[in-house]
Amino acid sequence: ATGSVNNFSKPVLDLTTKIDGDLQDFEALTNDMKGMKMTGPLNVNVTIKGAADNPAYFGNFSIKNAQIDGIGLGKPISNFRISGSLQNDVAKIDECKGVIGQSDFSLTGNMSNFKKPIIKINNKSNHIDLDELFPKPEKGQKEQGKPLPLTLQGNVQINTLTGMDMEFKNINTNFNYDKGIIDLKNCSAETFDGKVIFDLYYNFNSPEPYIITTS
């Protein structure tokens, strides 16, 4: 860190901090993260200014070529990269991309409430394979990892969605992930014989397979 502290009776900060590390350093940092496996370079630059009892801070962050496992998915997230900026209690996500087996995602958004993160996203995926993403547990298997301790909300566009021997095209739906549960209602999509509405439910806290119903 570099900078200065003025007026020691009522300290005023003007500091710049640079952090270069690896996601592996954060494994098991909290109880919610125990069991997760993470690797990949992390870079954070933060400037802190103002009164010590209520400073303002801003900066930027990036993670490149990372891998994350142990979060309840069938396969690890690989080729993960994210970059954005920080300002006080909000993080702007300029880029967030990765692959999970044959599935891919690419999103932008905003994150607030760092203690219990809430992320508003706009995601586009070329292909999502539900059978690979949420595989049926093997006999005797009780869990596949802990769900991410955050809330995801927003819009998801998917060119091709496959699962349970079904294939859907051109999905555009609102998305919500909270406390390890995905519960999507009235998703509009296209199939080989026309348009269809489907619901999707998956609970990361349960070993049961996902449920998808069409109408």
Secondary structure as UniProt FT lines:
FT   STRAND          2..6
FT   TURN            8..9
FT   STRAND          12..22
FT   HELIX           23..26
FT   TURN            27..28
FT   HELIX           31..33
FT   TURN            34..35
FT   STRAND          37..39
FT   STRAND          41..51
FT   TURN            52..53
FT   STRAND          56..69
FT   STRAND          77..87
FT   TURN            88..89
FT   STRAND          90..100
FT   TURN            101..102
FT   STRAND          103..112
FT   TURN            114..115
FT   STRAND          118..129
FT   HELIX           130..133
FT   TURN            139..140
FT   STRAND          151..163
FT   TURN            164..165
FT   STRAND          166..178
FT   TURN            179..180
FT   STRAND          181..191
FT   TURN            192..193
FT   STRAND          194..203
FT   TURN            204..205
FT   STRAND          211..214
//
